[in-house]
């Protein structure tokens, strides 16, 4: 699979389906998803980021570059302690890919390690790419493989992985992430709900690669899951600009006191999601997207009904991009007491749109 990343940084175990799938608008996709069509059978129209979106991203990068770099360092140190130096990084496409590259670079920076790094697809409700797993297990020991993603919202992908990975003896179902506000994994950079700036943009910060795709008429039984390469967006590509910016804040022997990683809360974030569903009469928890990263994505890519911001973070500059996007899209913001997350996006039911 083509991408704008260097091959020494990541090998994408994906089928290139460029030109084979007609992209659809946000409104059209949302209606079809809520009518029962699986999201992996469609691709969104990928827009070049507008000037306003770029201002949001630039501000997010300014605020969160250092915390992101510290989380990368902390996570990388944990990976070496728990998985050893022969680890094989397996990023979950596509949000996990920039994170996997950052971890790979940090392992070289701190430990002079050059570890293999691949990207494969996992799709909610459809599972992990079996052909990609077979490819990896023909080349590496099961215990070497470690899955990476950006963050954990409700933990849906983690649950999908746990269901699927039982078919691969010796492969661990844990996911290494930068941020785990859901409180479900120890293998994370922080349990704080931080914004990872790459969540603000789409393919232009992910190697010009689309979301992964799975439909029988295009993906055959021997194929990897598919993705599109957006070569026409090369002039807007920020994939390495993002990585280079975060790396400027790398520090060796990352001090734990710079970013506390203690589980201060009991329970899990999904409990709060169920409580929010009840409080706001949302009958499908898939319409509730908790955490800064997921809320940002709801505003950029979905059709939002309402944004919740924790009362403690009212007028906090960390969330200024959320408030600004909500204003631009005329989405109401409600200040509400949240335990695990700093904010939460609720998607509009299309029957009510």
The 8 nearest C-alpha neighbors of each residue, nearest first, counted from 0:
[[1, 15, 13, 11, 14, 2, 12, 226],
 [2, 0, 228, 15, 3, 11, 208, 4],
 [1, 3, 206, 4, 207, 208, 228, 0],
 [2, 4, 206, 207, 5, 1, 238, 236],
 [5, 3, 2, 206, 6, 8, 9, 238],
 [4, 6, 8, 7, 3, 9, 2, 10],
 [5, 7, 8, 9, 10, 4, 11, 2],
 [6, 8, 5, 9, 10, 116, 4, 115],
 [9, 7, 6, 5, 100, 4, 116, 10],
 [10, 8, 116, 117, 6, 7, 11, 5],
 [11, 9, 117, 6, 118, 12, 116, 8],
 [12, 10, 118, 13, 0, 117, 9, 119],
 [11, 13, 119, 118, 131, 10, 223, 0],
 [12, 14, 223, 225, 224, 0, 11, 15],
 [15, 13, 225, 223, 0, 224, 16, 226],
 [14, 16, 0, 226, 17, 225, 227, 13],
 [17, 15, 227, 19, 226, 225, 14, 18],
 [16, 18, 227, 19, 15, 228, 226, 20],
 [17, 19, 20, 16, 21, 227, 228, 15],
 [18, 20, 16, 17, 21, 217, 227, 15],
 [21, 19, 18, 22, 16, 17, 42, 41],
 [20, 22, 23, 19, 42, 18, 41, 44],
 [23, 21, 42, 44, 43, 20, 41, 24],
 [24, 22, 43, 44, 28, 42, 27, 21],
 [23, 25, 27, 26, 44, 43, 28, 22],
 [24, 26, 28, 27, 29, 301, 43, 300],
 [27, 25, 29, 24, 28, 30, 302, 301],
 [26, 28, 24, 30, 29, 25, 31, 23],
 [27, 29, 31, 25, 30, 26, 32, 24],
 [28, 30, 32, 26, 31, 27, 25, 33],
 [29, 31, 33, 27, 28, 32, 349, 34],
 [30, 32, 34, 28, 36, 33, 29, 27],
 [33, 31, 36, 29, 35, 34, 30, 37],
 [32, 34, 30, 35, 31, 29, 349, 36],
 [33, 35, 31, 32, 30, 36, 29, 349],
 [34, 36, 32, 33, 37, 31, 30, 38],
 [37, 35, 32, 31, 34, 38, 33, 40],
 [38, 36, 39, 40, 32, 35, 41, 31],
 [37, 39, 40, 41, 32, 36, 28, 42],
 [38, 40, 212, 213, 37, 41, 211, 122],
 [41, 39, 214, 38, 213, 37, 212, 42],
 [42, 40, 39, 38, 43, 22, 212, 23],
 [41, 43, 22, 23, 44, 40, 210, 39],
 [44, 42, 23, 22, 24, 45, 25, 41],
 [43, 45, 22, 23, 24, 46, 42, 25],
 [46, 44, 43, 47, 202, 201, 22, 209],
 [47, 45, 48, 44, 49, 201, 232, 43],
 [46, 48, 49, 45, 235, 232, 203, 201],
 [49, 47, 52, 46, 53, 50, 200, 235],
 [50, 48, 52, 51, 53, 47, 46, 54],
 [49, 51, 53, 52, 54, 48, 55, 47],
 [52, 50, 54, 53, 49, 55, 48, 56],
 [51, 53, 55, 49, 54, 50, 48, 56],
 [54, 52, 56, 50, 55, 51, 57, 49],
 [53, 55, 51, 57, 52, 56, 58, 50],
 [56, 54, 52, 58, 53, 320, 57, 59],
 [55, 57, 53, 59, 58, 54, 199, 60],
 [58, 56, 60, 54, 59, 55, 53, 61],
 [57, 59, 61, 55, 60, 56, 54, 62],
 [60, 58, 56, 62, 61, 57, 196, 63],
 [59, 61, 57, 64, 63, 196, 58, 62],
 [60, 62, 58, 59, 63, 64, 57, 65],
 [63, 61, 59, 60, 64, 58, 317, 65],
 [62, 64, 60, 66, 65, 61, 59, 67],
 [65, 63, 60, 67, 245, 66, 61, 62],
 [64, 66, 68, 67, 248, 63, 69, 245],
 [67, 65, 69, 63, 68, 64, 70, 258],
 [68, 66, 70, 64, 65, 69, 63, 71],
 [67, 69, 71, 65, 70, 66, 245, 249],
 [70, 68, 72, 66, 71, 67, 73, 65],
 [69, 71, 188, 67, 73, 72, 68, 177],
 [72, 70, 68, 74, 69, 73, 75, 102],
 [73, 71, 69, 75, 70, 74, 253, 76],
 [72, 74, 70, 188, 76, 75, 71, 69],
 [73, 75, 188, 77, 71, 187, 76, 72],
 [76, 74, 78, 72, 77, 73, 102, 71],
 [75, 77, 73, 79, 78, 74, 72, 80],
 [78, 76, 80, 74, 75, 79, 81, 73],
 [77, 79, 75, 81, 76, 82, 80, 74],
 [78, 80, 83, 76, 82, 77, 81, 84],
 [81, 79, 77, 78, 83, 82, 76, 84],
 [80, 82, 78, 79, 83, 77, 76, 186],
 [83, 81, 79, 78, 86, 80, 84, 143],
 [84, 82, 79, 85, 80, 81, 86, 78],
 [83, 85, 86, 79, 82, 112, 114, 80],
 [86, 84, 83, 143, 87, 114, 82, 79],
 [85, 87, 143, 84, 82, 83, 144, 88],
 [88, 86, 144, 115, 143, 116, 145, 114],
 [87, 89, 116, 145, 115, 117, 90, 144],
 [90, 88, 146, 117, 118, 145, 116, 147],
 [91, 89, 147, 118, 95, 96, 146, 99],
 [90, 92, 95, 119, 148, 120, 118, 93],
 [93, 91, 120, 119, 95, 94, 118, 96],
 [92, 94, 95, 96, 91, 210, 205, 211],
 [95, 93, 96, 92, 149, 148, 91, 97],
 [94, 96, 148, 91, 90, 149, 98, 93],
 [95, 97, 99, 90, 98, 93, 94, 92],
 [98, 96, 100, 99, 95, 101, 205, 94],
 [99, 97, 101, 95, 96, 100, 149, 102],
 [98, 100, 96, 102, 101, 97, 90, 95],
 [101, 99, 103, 97, 98, 102, 8, 104],
 [100, 102, 104, 98, 103, 99, 105, 97],
 [101, 103, 105, 99, 104, 100, 75, 71],
 [104, 102, 100, 106, 101, 105, 99, 107],
 [105, 103, 101, 107, 102, 106, 100, 108],
 [104, 106, 108, 102, 107, 103, 109, 101],
 [107, 105, 103, 110, 109, 104, 108, 112],
 [106, 108, 111, 112, 104, 105, 110, 109],
 [109, 107, 105, 106, 111, 110, 104, 251],
 [110, 108, 106, 107, 251, 105, 111, 252],
 [109, 111, 112, 106, 107, 108, 105, 113],
 [112, 110, 107, 108, 109, 106, 113, 105],
 [113, 111, 107, 110, 106, 114, 84, 108],
 [112, 114, 107, 111, 115, 103, 106, 104],
 [113, 115, 112, 87, 116, 103, 86, 85],
 [116, 114, 87, 88, 117, 113, 86, 9],
 [117, 115, 88, 9, 89, 87, 114, 10],
 [118, 116, 10, 89, 9, 11, 90, 88],
 [117, 119, 90, 11, 89, 92, 91, 12],
 [120, 118, 12, 91, 92, 90, 131, 11],
 [119, 121, 92, 128, 91, 127, 211, 224],
 [120, 122, 127, 126, 128, 91, 123, 119],
 [121, 123, 126, 125, 124, 127, 120, 39],
 [124, 122, 125, 126, 159, 156, 121, 155],
 [123, 125, 126, 122, 159, 37, 121, 156],
 [126, 124, 122, 123, 127, 121, 213, 159],
 [125, 127, 122, 121, 124, 123, 163, 159],
 [126, 128, 121, 129, 120, 122, 163, 160],
 [129, 127, 131, 130, 120, 121, 224, 132],
 [128, 130, 132, 131, 127, 133, 223, 126],
 [131, 129, 133, 132, 128, 223, 134, 221],
 [130, 132, 134, 128, 129, 133, 223, 12],
 [133, 131, 129, 135, 134, 130, 136, 128],
 [132, 134, 130, 136, 131, 135, 137, 129],
 [133, 135, 131, 132, 137, 136, 130, 138],
 [136, 134, 132, 138, 137, 133, 139, 131],
 [135, 137, 133, 139, 138, 134, 132, 141],
 [136, 138, 134, 135, 133, 139, 140, 132],
 [137, 139, 136, 135, 134, 140, 133, 141],
 [140, 138, 136, 135, 137, 141, 143, 144],
 [139, 141, 143, 142, 136, 138, 144, 137],
 [142, 140, 170, 169, 143, 144, 136, 139],
 [141, 143, 170, 140, 144, 169, 171, 145],
 [144, 142, 86, 141, 87, 140, 85, 145],
 [145, 143, 87, 142, 141, 86, 88, 89],
 [144, 146, 88, 89, 87, 143, 147, 86],
 [145, 147, 89, 174, 90, 175, 88, 144],
 [148, 146, 90, 175, 174, 95, 176, 89],
 [149, 147, 95, 176, 91, 150, 90, 175],
 [148, 150, 95, 176, 177, 94, 98, 178],
 [151, 149, 178, 176, 177, 179, 148, 152],
 [150, 152, 179, 154, 153, 181, 178, 180],
 [151, 153, 154, 289, 181, 290, 150, 293],
 [152, 154, 269, 155, 181, 268, 151, 289],
 [153, 155, 157, 151, 152, 156, 158, 181],
 [156, 154, 158, 157, 153, 159, 123, 152],
 [157, 155, 159, 158, 154, 160, 123, 121],
 [156, 158, 160, 154, 159, 155, 161, 174],
 [157, 159, 161, 155, 156, 160, 162, 154],
 [160, 158, 156, 162, 157, 161, 155, 123],
 [159, 161, 157, 163, 158, 162, 164, 172],
 [162, 160, 158, 172, 164, 159, 163, 157],
 [163, 161, 159, 160, 164, 158, 165, 126],
 [164, 162, 160, 161, 165, 126, 159, 166],
 [163, 165, 166, 167, 161, 160, 162, 172],
 [164, 166, 167, 163, 162, 168, 161, 170],
 [165, 167, 164, 168, 163, 162, 170, 169],
 [168, 166, 165, 164, 170, 169, 141, 163],
 [167, 169, 170, 166, 165, 141, 164, 171],
 [168, 170, 141, 142, 167, 171, 140, 165],
 [171, 169, 141, 142, 168, 167, 172, 144],
 [170, 172, 173, 169, 142, 145, 164, 144],
 [173, 171, 161, 160, 164, 170, 174, 157],
 [172, 174, 171, 175, 146, 157, 145, 184],
 [175, 173, 146, 147, 176, 172, 148, 157],
 [174, 176, 147, 186, 187, 146, 148, 173],
 [177, 175, 187, 148, 150, 149, 178, 147],
 [176, 178, 188, 187, 70, 149, 150, 71],
 [179, 177, 150, 189, 176, 190, 188, 187],
 [178, 180, 190, 151, 181, 182, 150, 189],
 [179, 181, 190, 192, 182, 191, 339, 178],
 [182, 180, 268, 179, 267, 183, 152, 153],
 [183, 181, 180, 267, 179, 184, 268, 190],
 [182, 184, 181, 267, 179, 185, 154, 268],
 [185, 183, 186, 182, 187, 179, 173, 174],
 [184, 186, 187, 183, 182, 175, 179, 190],
 [187, 185, 175, 184, 176, 74, 77, 174],
 [188, 186, 176, 177, 74, 189, 175, 185],
 [189, 187, 70, 177, 74, 73, 178, 71],
 [188, 190, 260, 178, 191, 187, 70, 179],
 [189, 191, 179, 180, 178, 260, 182, 192],
 [192, 190, 189, 180, 193, 178, 179, 260],
 [191, 193, 180, 340, 290, 341, 178, 291],
 [194, 192, 191, 195, 178, 291, 63, 66],
 [193, 195, 291, 292, 196, 63, 192, 198],
 [194, 196, 197, 198, 67, 193, 292, 63],
 [197, 195, 198, 60, 59, 199, 194, 56],
 [196, 198, 199, 195, 200, 204, 241, 97],
 [199, 197, 196, 200, 292, 195, 296, 295],
 [200, 198, 197, 196, 56, 295, 296, 201],
 [201, 199, 198, 197, 204, 203, 202, 56],
 [200, 202, 203, 204, 205, 199, 198, 45],
 [203, 201, 207, 205, 208, 204, 209, 206],
 [204, 202, 236, 207, 201, 205, 237, 235],
 [203, 205, 238, 237, 202, 206, 201, 200],
 [206, 204, 202, 207, 238, 203, 208, 97],
 [205, 207, 3, 2, 208, 4, 238, 204],
 [208, 206, 202, 203, 229, 205, 228, 2],
 [207, 209, 228, 202, 206, 227, 205, 2],
 [210, 208, 227, 226, 202, 211, 228, 207],
 [209, 211, 93, 226, 212, 208, 42, 92],
 [210, 212, 226, 225, 209, 120, 224, 39],
 [211, 213, 225, 39, 226, 40, 224, 210],
 [212, 214, 39, 40, 224, 218, 225, 215],
 [213, 215, 40, 216, 218, 217, 212, 39],
 [216, 214, 218, 217, 219, 213, 220, 40],
 [215, 217, 214, 218, 219, 213, 40, 19],
 [218, 216, 215, 214, 219, 213, 19, 16],
 [217, 219, 215, 214, 222, 213, 216, 224],
 [218, 220, 222, 221, 215, 217, 216, 223],
 [219, 221, 222, 218, 215, 223, 130, 129],
 [222, 220, 219, 130, 223, 218, 129, 224],
 [223, 221, 219, 220, 218, 224, 14, 130],
 [222, 224, 13, 14, 130, 131, 225, 12],
 [225, 223, 13, 213, 14, 212, 128, 120],
 [226, 224, 14, 212, 13, 211, 16, 15],
 [225, 227, 211, 209, 15, 16, 212, 14],
 [226, 228, 17, 209, 16, 208, 15, 229],
 [227, 229, 208, 207, 17, 230, 2, 1],
 [230, 228, 207, 231, 232, 208, 227, 209],
 [229, 231, 232, 233, 228, 207, 2, 3],
 [230, 232, 229, 233, 234, 228, 235, 207],
 [233, 231, 230, 235, 234, 229, 236, 47],
 [234, 232, 236, 235, 230, 231, 207, 229],
 [233, 235, 232, 236, 231, 237, 230, 203],
 [236, 234, 233, 232, 203, 237, 47, 48],
 [235, 237, 203, 233, 234, 238, 204, 232],
 [238, 236, 240, 204, 239, 203, 241, 235],
 [239, 237, 204, 241, 206, 240, 205, 236],
 [238, 240, 242, 241, 237, 243, 4, 204],
 [239, 241, 237, 243, 242, 238, 244, 236],
 [242, 240, 244, 239, 243, 238, 237, 245],
 [241, 243, 239, 245, 244, 240, 246, 101],
 [244, 242, 246, 240, 241, 245, 239, 247],
 [245, 243, 241, 247, 246, 242, 240, 64],
 [244, 246, 64, 242, 247, 68, 243, 248],
 [247, 245, 249, 243, 248, 244, 242, 68],
 [246, 248, 244, 245, 249, 243, 68, 65],
 [249, 247, 246, 65, 245, 68, 250, 64],
 [248, 250, 246, 68, 247, 251, 69, 72],
 [251, 249, 253, 248, 252, 72, 69, 68],
 [250, 252, 253, 109, 249, 108, 72, 254],
 [251, 253, 254, 250, 109, 72, 76, 73],
 [252, 254, 251, 250, 72, 73, 255, 69],
 [255, 253, 256, 257, 252, 258, 73, 251],
 [254, 256, 257, 258, 259, 253, 73, 260],
 [255, 257, 258, 254, 259, 260, 253, 261],
 [258, 256, 255, 254, 259, 69, 253, 66],
 [259, 257, 256, 255, 260, 189, 69, 66],
 [260, 258, 256, 261, 255, 257, 189, 190],
 [259, 261, 189, 190, 258, 262, 188, 255],
 [262, 260, 263, 259, 190, 189, 264, 258],
 [261, 263, 264, 260, 190, 182, 265, 185],
 [262, 264, 261, 265, 260, 190, 182, 259],
 [265, 263, 262, 266, 182, 339, 267, 338],
 [264, 266, 267, 263, 262, 182, 268, 339],
 [265, 267, 264, 268, 270, 182, 183, 269],
 [268, 266, 182, 181, 269, 270, 183, 265],
 [267, 269, 181, 271, 270, 339, 153, 182],
 [268, 270, 272, 153, 271, 267, 273, 181],
 [271, 269, 273, 268, 272, 267, 274, 266],
 [270, 272, 274, 268, 269, 273, 275, 338],
 [271, 273, 269, 275, 274, 270, 276, 268],
 [272, 274, 276, 270, 271, 275, 269, 277],
 [275, 273, 271, 277, 272, 276, 278, 270],
 [276, 274, 278, 272, 277, 273, 279, 271],
 [277, 275, 281, 273, 279, 274, 278, 280],
 [276, 278, 280, 274, 275, 279, 273, 281],
 [277, 279, 275, 276, 280, 274, 281, 273],
 [278, 280, 276, 277, 281, 275, 274, 282],
 [281, 279, 277, 276, 278, 282, 275, 283],
 [282, 280, 276, 279, 283, 277, 284, 286],
 [281, 283, 280, 284, 276, 277, 286, 285],
 [284, 282, 285, 281, 286, 276, 287, 280],
 [283, 285, 286, 287, 276, 282, 273, 281],
 [286, 284, 283, 287, 288, 346, 282, 345],
 [287, 285, 346, 284, 345, 283, 288, 347],
 [288, 286, 345, 284, 285, 344, 289, 346],
 [287, 289, 344, 293, 343, 294, 345, 286],
 [290, 288, 343, 152, 293, 344, 294, 287],
 [289, 291, 340, 342, 293, 343, 292, 294],
 [290, 292, 294, 194, 293, 342, 295, 192],
 [291, 293, 295, 294, 194, 198, 290, 296],
 [292, 294, 296, 295, 288, 290, 291, 289],
 [295, 293, 344, 297, 291, 343, 296, 292],
 [294, 296, 292, 298, 293, 297, 291, 299],
 [297, 295, 299, 293, 298, 294, 300, 292],
 [298, 296, 301, 294, 300, 295, 299, 344],
 [297, 299, 295, 296, 300, 301, 303, 294],
 [298, 300, 296, 297, 295, 301, 199, 324],
 [301, 299, 297, 296, 298, 25, 302, 43],
 [300, 302, 297, 303, 298, 25, 299, 346],
 [301, 303, 346, 347, 304, 297, 26, 300],
 [304, 302, 346, 347, 305, 345, 301, 297],
 [305, 303, 347, 346, 345, 330, 302, 306],
 [304, 306, 331, 345, 303, 330, 332, 344],
 [307, 305, 344, 332, 343, 333, 345, 331],
 [306, 308, 333, 343, 342, 334, 332, 335],
 [309, 307, 342, 334, 335, 341, 310, 333],
 [308, 310, 336, 335, 337, 341, 311, 312],
 [309, 311, 334, 312, 335, 313, 336, 308],
 [312, 310, 309, 313, 336, 341, 315, 308],
 [313, 311, 315, 310, 309, 314, 308, 341],
 [312, 314, 315, 310, 311, 309, 308, 334],
 [315, 313, 312, 316, 319, 318, 317, 322],
 [314, 316, 312, 317, 313, 318, 319, 311],
 [317, 315, 319, 318, 314, 320, 312, 62],
 [318, 316, 315, 319, 62, 320, 59, 312],
 [317, 319, 321, 316, 320, 315, 322, 312],
 [318, 320, 316, 322, 321, 317, 323, 315],
 [319, 321, 323, 318, 322, 55, 324, 59],
 [322, 320, 318, 324, 319, 323, 325, 295],
 [323, 321, 325, 319, 320, 324, 326, 318],
 [322, 324, 320, 326, 325, 321, 319, 327],
 [323, 325, 327, 321, 326, 322, 320, 328],
 [326, 324, 330, 322, 328, 323, 327, 329],
 [325, 327, 329, 323, 324, 328, 322, 330],
 [328, 326, 324, 325, 329, 323, 330, 322],
 [327, 329, 325, 326, 330, 324, 298, 303],
 [330, 328, 326, 327, 325, 331, 324, 332],
 [329, 331, 325, 328, 305, 326, 304, 332],
 [332, 330, 305, 306, 329, 333, 325, 304],
 [333, 331, 306, 307, 305, 330, 334, 325],
 [332, 334, 307, 335, 306, 308, 331, 305],
 [335, 333, 308, 310, 309, 307, 332, 336],
 [334, 336, 309, 310, 308, 307, 333, 337],
 [335, 337, 309, 310, 338, 334, 311, 308],
 [338, 336, 309, 340, 339, 335, 341, 342],
 [337, 339, 340, 336, 271, 341, 309, 268],
 [340, 338, 268, 180, 337, 181, 341, 271],
 [341, 339, 290, 342, 192, 337, 338, 180],
 [340, 342, 309, 308, 290, 192, 291, 337],
 [343, 341, 308, 307, 290, 340, 309, 291],
 [342, 344, 289, 307, 294, 290, 288, 306],
 [343, 345, 294, 306, 288, 287, 297, 289],
 [344, 346, 287, 305, 304, 286, 303, 288],
 [347, 345, 303, 286, 304, 302, 287, 348],
 [346, 348, 304, 303, 302, 349, 345, 352],
 [349, 347, 350, 351, 346, 352, 33, 304],
 [348, 350, 352, 351, 30, 347, 33, 29],
 [349, 351, 348, 352, 30, 347, 33, 34],
 [352, 350, 349, 348, 347, 304, 30, 346],
 [351, 349, 350, 348, 347, 302, 304, 30]]
